[in-house]
Amino acid sequence: MELFIGIMSGTSLDGIDAVLVATNGQQVELKAGTRRPFAASLRQRLLNLAAGGTITAKQWGELDTELGQAYADIVLQLLEESGTRATQVRAIGCHGQTVWHQPLGPLPFSLQLGDANRLAAQTGIVAINDFRRKDMALGGQGAPLVPAFHQQVLGNSNQMRILVNIGGIANITVLAPGQAALGYDVGPGNMLMDVWCKHHTGQPYDKDAAFGLQGQVDPSLLARLLAEPWLALPPPKSTGRELFDEAWLAARLPATLAPADVQTTLAEFTASAIANEVNKWPAGELLVCGGGGHNPLLMRRLAALLPHWHVDTTNSAGVDMDAMEAMAFAWLAHQTWHGLPGNLPAVTGASRPAILGAIHLPD
């Protein structure tokens, strides 16, 4: 077993997660983990950029450098907290911060910021990033990449098992006994709820669903949200803030509706988009990871919409729901370092399995 570090900062932009894992590619053991929020100014600039804001080349370069330093800082923090030396770690797998994801059209691409050269130099550890673009060069969508890891660590059940990661975007991984894993994005996870909560309460997210539990679902708004054509597209498919942003929501809001009712309806939208896909499969076990697993309203609604499914978090299967995605990029770093494929063509649509990522040496 070798030590790898995984770093993840997702579309919710709520902070950076870093984990230390021991893995041989087949087994993955979480050794330590830590998290730190983004500085407020950095988070706002990233949000503006992801919303299509215009910045100069100078600002772009500075943002890339600042993110690279933030990733280096959390690795150094993780090493100190876990009592681990840099020389003990084989490599870091860093997802980077997605600022634009465009999987369709004549010029598909996915762009993540965070200078991995700085990450390697500051930590003294090999840094691997840019995991998505090789898959896209092979005709894939470059996302989601985590289903390959889900298959590795939780694909051993003899019953139907679906994992749903509820971060900014929600994506599912279908692990049917005796079949290759499938996975795709299903729609917004926490993203729209976070935006609305911040606007009306000043809080970055709806902690314990305190806001959402005050309202009622508005059926007409829910119907307008669920009528989004992207939801009906067949997989492979992936999405992000490029579609499900504040403007998308504003175009569907009625003139007058209590803010708490909107929040409750947004939670129902997320739960319904997930349940509509899960219900296409024979009933089994639905395991939730990501921040959405902490939202009691969301978990309650998933259980209600999926009455024949056993709904729980991945904690019940032995994988920390908060560490899952960062662990996946530690595992992907292992795959890259050892010259092994990291993508699943059945998930992303790529023409073949591929070794993913770019390797940055510290020396």
N, C-alpha and C positions, 0 to 999 in steps of 0.2 A: 504494500500500500504506500502511495506517495501523497505528499501534502500539496494541495492546490488551494488557491484563494479565488472566490467568485465575487464579483461586484455587480450590483444591479441598481439602476435608478429608472423607474418606469414612467409611463405616460401620466400617472397621477401627480408626479413631481412633488411627492411628499417627503422625499429624502433619499439617502443612499444606504443600501444594505451591503454589508460585506461579511463573508463567511470563510472559515477555514475548514476544509474537508480532507479526509483521507480516502483515497479511492484507487482501485486498480482497473477501473472502467466497468466492472461488473457490480462490485459493492461500493457503496458510498456512505461514509460515516461523518456526521457533523461533529466537528471538534470544538468550534467556538464561533460566535457571531457578534456583530455589533452594528449599530446604526447611528446615523447623525442626520439631522435635517439640513436642507439647503439654507444657506444664508438668504434672508428675505429678498435682497436686491438681485441675487443670482436667480432665484426662483422666478421672480417677476420678469426678468429679461428672457428667460427660457420660455415662459408662458407667452410672452409677446411674439417671440420668434416662431413658436409652434402654431400660433394663430395667424401666421402669414405676415408678421410685421417686417418692415424693411430695416436692414442694418448695413453699415459700411463694412468693407473688407477688414478694416482695422478692428472694428467691434467684434466681427466674426472670429478673427484670430485670437483676440483677447479672451473671448468666451471659451474657445477651445482650450486655451492654456489654463484658464481659471478652473475649468472642469477637470482637466488632467491633474492639477494640483489638489483639488478636492478629493479625487479618487486616491491619490498618493497619501494624503493625510489620513484617510480612513483605514488604509492598509497599515500604515505605521501604528495607528491606534489599535487595530486588531492584533498586530504582532505583540505590542506591549501588553495588552490585556490578557492575551493567551500565553504569554511567556514563550513565544516562538521566535527563533532567529530567522532572518531573511534567507540564510543559506540552507535552511531546512525545507523551504518551499520551492517546488519545481517551477511553477508558473502561476500567473494571475490571469483569470479570464474576466474581461471587463466588457459588459454589454455596451457601455457608453450611453449618452442621453439622446434619444431620438428627437430630432427637431422637424423632420419631414419624412413621411413614408408614402411612396407613390408606386404601388406594385403593378398598376395597370397603365395602359397607354403606350405610345410609340417609344417613350424614353423612361422606362420604369427605373426607380432607384429608391434606396433607403439610406438616410443620412443620420449618423450618430456623431455627436461631438464628445471630446475628451481626449486630450493629447496623450497617447499611450507611450510615446517616447519619454515624456516627462514622468509618467507613472513608473516606467522601468528605471529611469535614472535616479529618481528620488527614493525608490524602495530597494534598489539593488536586486530586483527579481524580474525575470522574463515576463513581459506583459503581452497578452494576446487580445486583440480587439477586432472590430470590423467583421463580425461573424456573418452578416446577412448578405453581403454583396456577391459572394461567390455563388450562392444559391440563386440569386437573381440573374447572374450572368448565364446560368444554366436554364433559364426560363421559369424559375420559381418565384414565389412572392417574398422570399427571405424571412418569412414569418408564418405561423409561430414556430420557433425553434425548440421550445421547452418540451413538446410532446415526446421527442426522442429520449429525453431524460425521464419523463414520466413513465415511459415504457420500460426503461431500465430498472427503475426503483420500485414501481408499483404495478408492473404488468404481470405479476405472478399469481393473480387471483384466478380461481376456477369459476367465478361468476362474472357477469357483466359489470364493468366498473368504468365510470366516467369521472374524470377530474375536470373541475372548472376552476380556472384561475381568475379571480375577480380583482384585477388591479384597476387602472384607469379604463382599460378595455377588458372585456370578458372573453376568454377563449376556452374551448373544451378540448379534451383529449379522450378519445373513445378507445378503451382497452377491452376488446371482446375476446374471450378465451379462444385461443387457436387462430386468431386473426391478426394481421398487421395493424399497428396503431394508426388511427386517423385523428386529425385535429385541425381546428380552424377557429378564427375569431367569430364571435356570435353577435357582437354589438357593444355598446357602452357598458362598462362595469361601474366604477365609482365616479367616473369623470364628470358627468353632468350633475350628479348629486353634489359633488364637491363644489362645483362652480356656483350652483344655486345656493348652497349652504353658506359659502363665503360671502356672497352678495347680500344675503338677508340676515345673517347672524354674526358675521365677522370672523367666524371660525373656519379653518381650512378644510374641515370635513365634519360630517355629522356623527360625532362621538356617541356611541351607544344608541344611535338612531333617535336621539332626544328630540330633534326637530321633526323628523319624518313620522314619528309616532304620534305627533299632535294633529296630523291632518287626515284627510280621506282621499281615496283614489277618485279622480275625475275621469269617468269612462270616455268622454269625448276626446279629452287630451290624450289619454292612453291609446285610443284608436288612431289618432293622428301620428303619434310617435311610432306605433307598430306598423304603420303604412309605409314607412321608409323602404324604398325599393331595394336598397343594398341588403336588407335583412333576408330577402327572398332569393338572393344569388346563391348558386350552388358552390360548395368548396371545390378547389382551394380558394380561400379568401382571407384577407387581413385588412385592418383599418386602423384609424387613430383619430387624433384631433383634426386632421385635415378634413374629415367629414363631420364627425359628431362634436361640433364646437358650440360656442355660445350663440352664434348667428343661426346655426341649425335649430337650436332650441327656441330662440326668439321668434323664428318664422312660424312656429307651431303653437305658440302660447295664445290663449284667448285674451281678450282685453282685460277682463277682470277675473281673477282667481286668487284665492288666499295663498300666500307664499307657502304655508305648511302643506296645503293640498297639492301644490306643484311638487314639493319635495317627496311626499308620499307616492305620488304618481310616477315620479322618476325612479323610485325604488321598485315600484311594480313593473315599470318598463324593463329595467335590468333583469328582474326575476323572470318576467314573461319571455323575454328574448332568449334567455338561457333554457327555460323549461320547454319552449317550443321546439328547440333542437334536441334536447335530452329525450323528449317524449317520442322521438322518431325511432328509438331503440328499445329492445326488450328491457323490462324493469330490472334493476339491480341496485348497485351502490353508487351514490353520487358523493364525491369527496371534494370539498371546497378548500382552496388555498388562496393566499393573497389577502389584502386588507378587507375585502368584502366579507370574509369569514368572521370578522368582528362586529358586523352590523346585524343586530338581532332581528330587525325588521326584515332585512333581506333573507336571512336564514329561515325565518318563520314562513315567509312567502314562498320560498323554494320548496319547503316541505309541504305546504298546502297545495301548490300547483303540481307537485309530483307525489301524489299520495301512495303510489305503489313502489316508490323508491325509498331506500334508506339514505337519508341525507345527513352528512356529518362533515367534519373537516379532515384534512389529511393527517392531523395529529393522531387521530384514531388508528391510522395505519402506520404510525411510526415515523412520519416525515413532518417536520415543523412547517406549519402552513405559512409562517412569515419568512422563513429562510428558503423556501422551495426554489424561487427563481434565481437567487444568488447561487444556490447550490448547483443549479443547472448550468450556470456559466463556468463554475469551477470544473464541472464534469466535461463541458465542451472544451475547456482549455486542455484537459487531459487528452481528449480525442485528437485535438489539433497537434499537440506536442508529440504524440505517438503516431502521427500520420494516419489517423483513423477518421472515417466519415462522421459528421455531426448532424447532418440533416436527414429528414425522412421525405423522399420524393412524393410519397403518397399524401403527405401533409402539405408540403409547400408547392408542389407542382413542378419541381425541378426535373430535368431530364435524367439525372443520375445522382447517386450519393456522392458527396464531395467532402474533402478536407476543408474546413472553414477557417476563416480568420487570417489576420496578419500578425506575425511574430516580431516583437521588438525586444532586442537584447539590451541589458543594462550597461554593457561595456562598449 
